[in-house]
């Protein structure tokens, strides 16, 4: 599959979105970037925190990146050689956010416009990117970036909020409400990267299921598919401290459950959290409505039957990390 957008598309996109932020003449063949850095001021208790990462990937090969610029209160409490030793006391909320679309093959990088003209947009954190081609098996002609509410910001009447950016217009659409296919008694809590598959973007709640839409259509329609039978976890509506604890539990659960695309199919993989640590892999049918179990194996038994000692220790230490190949 070709990963490059047409040069004509990039020329049009660069005209709408602003100049590219990389130059081919000075770009090295490879680069590794640390995802968090600190810029302390030796005469201040305030420290700048700079970080970012890949937030989404399209089937056409484009990456959605975001970077944040935050401030933290970290006074100097001692000396470590010539440098001051700081104690982190507080991280200021709502950092400045900057987003980019990157072609990792060509190295071209385009900055997306700020949403509503401000960088204070951490509210729109859970985004995905989707490409589209007008010709079968052709290179992508355009892309869309979309954000969907994670359930905590649903409007009354079962409406879910959406914003999107279309490369054809070079603008973010205004906030709109979409009719929700979800029951009112339960909300979605999303702490999983957005998946691009079958012409749609999929937002995943690892305790329940996934909701998807086609961001290119004039009136996107939301669809919902539950996780395989036996994987849905009951969660009661809570607020305040209990809600925070619930989100933390969801993040832990996300270490053992992932959804993604492999060999042209949507697959869901989970590992049980107790011995014998059963690994189960499911594939979504072509209609996008039900799952088929493809593989199920007890990992503890595999390791007991001759697994490498280093791998056994790695499994005991990081049981949430699963490598799966097809």
C-alpha positions, 0 to 999 in steps of 0.5 A: 500500500502506498503511504504517500499522498499525491504531491498535488494534495500536499501542495494544496494542503500546505497552502491552506494549513501553512508552511511545512515545519520540516525541510528536506535539505536538513532532515536526517534519515531517522530521528528519535524524540523523547516524549517529555522534556523539562525546561527549568528556570534557575531563578524561578519555581516554575518549570516548563513541561514539553511533551507529545506523541502519536495520537492516531494513524490512518490506513493510508499511512499518515500520523496524527501528532500532538504536543503540549506546553504546560507549566509546573510548580517545582521549587528547588529543595536542594543541590545535586552537583551544580544543578538544583534538585526540584520537588514537583508540587503542582502541574498547571491544567489546560496546557497549550496544544499544537497538532500536526499531520505527518507523512512518516515516509516523506517526512512532511509535517503540516500544522493543523490550525488551532481550534477556535483560535486558541491553544487551550484545547486539551478538552479535544484530546481523543482524536483520530485521523482517516484518509480517503481515496477517490480511486480503488486501491489508489493513494489517499486524496484527502484526510479528516481529523475528528474528535468525539466526546468520551461520554462525560460531555454528553448533552441531554437526550443522548447526544454525543459531541463531535468536531472535525477537520477536513483537509479539503476545507482547511478548517475545523467544523463547529461543535455539533451534537450527533444522535447517540446509539448508546443507552442513556443509563451508561456512558462511554469512557475512552482511554484508548487510541482512535482506530481507523478501519473500513472508512470509519473512525472507532472510539473504544471503551475497553470495558464495553465496546466501540462507537464509530463514524465516517467523518467525511459524510455531511451528516455522520452516523454513529454506530456501536458494537459491543465487545465479545460476549463475556468481555463487557464489564458492568459499570454503574454511573458514579461521580466525584472521587468514585468517577476518578477511581473508575477511570483509573480502573479503566486505564489498568484494564486497558493494559490487558485489552486492545483493539486494532487492525491486522490483515485487513480485519478489526481484531480485539485481543485481551489477556485475563488478569489472573493465572493461567493468563489466558490470551484471547483474540477475536475478529469482527465480522464483515457486517461489523456487528459480532465477533468470532473467536480466533485464538485462545491460549494459556500463556502461563502454560506456554512459559512453563513448557520451556519459555525463556527465563528472561521472557518469563521475568518480563511476563511477570513484571509487565503482564499487561504487555502483549505482543501478537502477530498474525 
